[in-house]
Amino acid sequence: MDLKPETLAEIEAAIPKYPEAQSAVMPLLHAIQKDQGAISNEAAEWVAEKLGIAPINVLSVVTFYPFFRQHKIGKRHIRVCRTLSCAMAGGSKVCDKVLSEFEAELNHASPDGEVTVEFAECLASCGSAPVMLVDEDLHENLTVEKAKEICDKIKAEAKA
Amino acid sequence: MAIHPKEQRLVLKYADEPGYTPSIDSYLAHGGYDMLKKAVTMEPQAIIDEVKASTLRGRGGAGFPCGLKWSFVDRKSGKPIYLICNCDESEPGTFKDRQIVHKDPHQLIEGMMISCFANNVAKAFIYIREEMPYGAKILDEAILEAKEKGFVGDNVLGSGYSCEIVVHRGAAAYICGEETGLIESLEGKRANPRIKPPYFPAVLGLYNCPTIVNNVETLCNAVHILDMGAEGFKKIGRPNNAGTRIWCVSGGVQRPGYYEVGEMTLGELVYDICGGPLPGRSIKAIIPGGSSMKILKNGERYKGKNPDGSEYDWGLEDIPLDYDGIAAAGSMSGSGGMMVLDDTVSIPAALANLMAFYSHESCGQCTPCREGSLWLKKITSRMVHGEARPEDVDLMLDVAGQIAGRTICAFGFAVAWPVQSYIAKFEDEFREYAAHLSDPNADRQAIKELACNG
C-alpha cells in the first residue's frame, strides 16, 4: 500500500477517536478511496490488518455502501439527484444534458476519462431542486443551460 | 433565504441573518453557549425533567417524546452511555438539518453538550451523511473551536464534566437514518437494522451500551428549552405538539424552501408562505412528512373525532400543521419534508420514482422488503414504460401488504405506505393509466422523466 503521508496521518488520527477499532472502518475507507480512487482488495486487507479484524468484515462494508467503490471512476464524480422533488423539477433532463456533453453513459466513465455521471438518491436539497454534486460541490436550481455551463467549466479545468 | 413574516424562528433564528457565519464568534455574539453555562450548574436530572416537561417530540420522523426517550436509558448497567446525533438526513423531501449544520453548527454542538451533560455521556457522535462533505468539515472545525473555548472536551467550563464529540461520515446509504442501522454502521458494519426487542438503543445500543439517538433539530431544541423553560416552550404550538417545526417544502409551489413555524394550518404554509401552486396549476396532492408518509389528496374531506369528543371536518388546507393534526388526517408529519404534487404530476410515475428509491435503499436483510421493494419497482416501472398488465394494481397492493409490518425495521412501512395510500386515493388514475399507456402511440416521455428510473 502506497498511501500519501497525509492519508496515513488521517488514518492514524481517526482510529483513536473510537472506543472500538472496527468503528474506524468507514473513516479509513473514506481516506483510502480519496487517496487511491477506489478500494482494492489489497486496501481492504490492509484496513483489516490495521484494525485487527477479518478482511471479509471490511469487504462487506465496501460492498454495502453505495459511495465505496472497487473500481476507479472518471476524474470528476458527478451525481445528479433523481428522487421525486428533483425529478419533478427536471432532474432527468439535467442528467441527459450532462451525459451528452461528455458523450458518457450513465454509471460509466466518459470516453475521455474526465467524468463519471451517476444518479444519486435524494441529496437533501429539495427546496432548490434539481441539484447535483460535482465531487464535493453542490449545484442547485439547475436548468439544462446551467448544467451546460458547469460542464463547460469542467472541460476547461480538464484542459488547464 | 428570506424569512417569511408568518414564520416563528427559534432554531433557525440566526441562520439566515446577514453576516451570520458558522464561526464560534458569530454564535457567541448572539448569546451562544449561555445555556451550556447554565446547564453545567444544574442537576443533570433537572435538565432531563425540564426536557420531559417541555413535551418536545423527536423531529427526525417518528415524533417520539424526547424526554421519555432519555428516561428509558439504562443508568445502572455500569456501561458508558453514548449519545448519537442523527444527521443522516436522507428522507426524500427533507433538507432542514442541512441548514442547521451548514449555517449554525455551534447551536447543534451546544444542544448536544447540554443533552450529554444531562445524560452523563462522555462520548458523543454526529453521524452525517457522506453527501454533505462541507457539513462534516464545518462540524469538525466548530468542534475544534468549541474545544478551544472549553465548551467541549475535558473539564467543560471548569465543571469537572468531560465529553468528546466525534464526527462520523456515512457512505450514501439511506438506511443509516434508521437508528439501529445507524448504530451498526457506526460500529463499522453493514447498516442492517437490529431487532427490537432486545436491541432498544436505550439499553443495548452502540457497542451494546445504553445509547441515545436524537435528530439534529431535536437536539438544538434542548438549548431553547433551557432558555425559555418548559412552560415557555410549550406556549408555542398546540398541546402535545410543543415548539416550532422546520418544514421543508418542495415540488409544485411558488416559493419552495424551509420554513420554521409555530401553530398554523397546512394551507397557511402551502398557500400563504409558499405562494400556492405555480400559475395555471392546482395542487393535486401533498406528501406531508417525507416520501415514506401516506399521501394527502386535495379535494378530499378529512373527518373524525377529537379526543374531547368534538368532530372535525377539514379540507386539505385546514389540517393543523403538526404531529397530531397530520396524524388525524391519516398520515404523519415525519421528518417535515413536504412534497407538493401539482396537477401535472402523474401519481403512478411519482410512485415509480419512489419505488426505485426504496428498492435501491433496502438493506436486503428481510426477505419481504428486499424482494418486495424490487418487485414494486419492476411493476411501477413497467407501468411507466407502457407494459402494465391488468392485474398490476392488485398485485402491487398484495406485495405491499406482505411487506408492511413484516420486517425488522420501519423501512417496510416506508415502502408499503406510498403504494397503499397512492392507490387508495388515486386508484382510477392507476387503472386508467395502465390501460392508456398500453397504447403504442402514447407519449411517455414526461412520465419516464418523472419516474427517472432508467
Interface residues (C-beta under 8 A of the other chain):
Chain A: K17 Y18 P19 E20 Q22 S23 A24 V25 M26 P27 L29 H30 L51 I53 N57 S60 V61 F64 Y65 P66 F67 F68 R79 R82 T83 L84 S85 C86 A87 M88 A89 G90 G91 S92 K93 L106 F119 A120 E121 C122 L123 A124 S125 C126 G127 S128 A129 L133 E136
Chain B: P80 E89 S90 E91 P92 G93 T94 F95 D97 R98 K123 R129 E130 E131 M132 P133 Y134 E164 V166 H168 R169 G170 A171 A172 A173 Y174 S185 L186 E187 G188 K189 R190 A191 Y207 C248 V249 S250 G251 G252 P256 G257 Y258 I287 S291 G337 M339 L341 V345 A350 N353 L354 A356 F357 H360 E361 C363 K448 E449 L450 A451 C452 N453 G454
